[in-house]
Amino acid sequence: MITILPGLPDNVVGVEATGHVEAGDYREVIGPALERALAGNDKVRLLAVLGDEFEGYSAGAAWEDAKIGIGHWGAWERMAIVTDRDRVHDALKVVGWMLPGEVAVFSLAEREQATAWVTE
C-alpha cells in the first residue's frame, strides 16, 4: 500500500510504502499526486519511504513505476529514498546513475535529513 506524506511543498511528492505495493497504488495514489505536483511546477521531487513494514512490489507495480518514471523523465529533479533494506541500497548503487535528477539514499534513522535534502 502507498500513502501520501502530508506537509511537503507542492513540488514534492512524498510517499510511504507499507505491506505489498500493487499496480493500483501507482494508478490511484502516486499518479494523481504527481499530476497535482506537475500542475504548478515544471520539476518535481520525490520522497519515498520504504519502512520496516514494506514487503515488496508486485510485477504490475514495477511496470507502473517504470511507466510513471519514463513518462515524466524530464520532470524529476531530486529523489530521496529512505530505507534500511540493503537490496534497495545496492540496486540504487547499480542503477542510480541512470535515473533522472539527483538521487540519494538515506537510512530510516535519517528520515528528517532526507526530507530536508529533498525540500531544500
PyMOL commands that set and color helices and strands:
alter all, ss='L'
color gray80, all
select helices_A, chain A and resi 23-39+59-71+73-75+86-98+108-119
alter helices_A, ss='H'
color red, helices_A
select strands_A, chain A and resi 2-4+12-21+44-57+76-83+102-106
alter strands_A, ss='S'
color yellow, strands_A
deselect
rebuild
show_as cartoon
